[in-house]
Amino acid sequence: MNSMIKMAFLCGVIGLAVAIILSLMAFPLNVSTGVMLTLWPTSIVGMAFTESPKLSLSSLVLISIEYGGNFVLYGLIGLLLAGIGPHIRRKS
């Protein structure tokens, strides 16, 4: 059980790193929308609300949803892999 939580947390951190790297690379390198939505699916929330560049409470909530959502999605993938992994190894 403890290894599953560690794997979920590690994958969540990777998802957070992916989101940060993509947000830093998106404007200078013109990353395609397809790549962005594949690796960072919660970025669609930010794409919908890009009118006001001013930082406000609502934009902080959107940013936390974008980055936190990617942490949760990648963490769930890690949890799934940690849960399925031992069963696959036993049958091989």
Secondary structure by P-SEA (a helix, b strand, c coil): caaaaaaaaaaaaaaaaaaaaaaaacccccccaaaaaaccccaaaaaaccccccccaaaaaaaaaaaaaaaaaaaaaaaaaaaaaaaaaaac
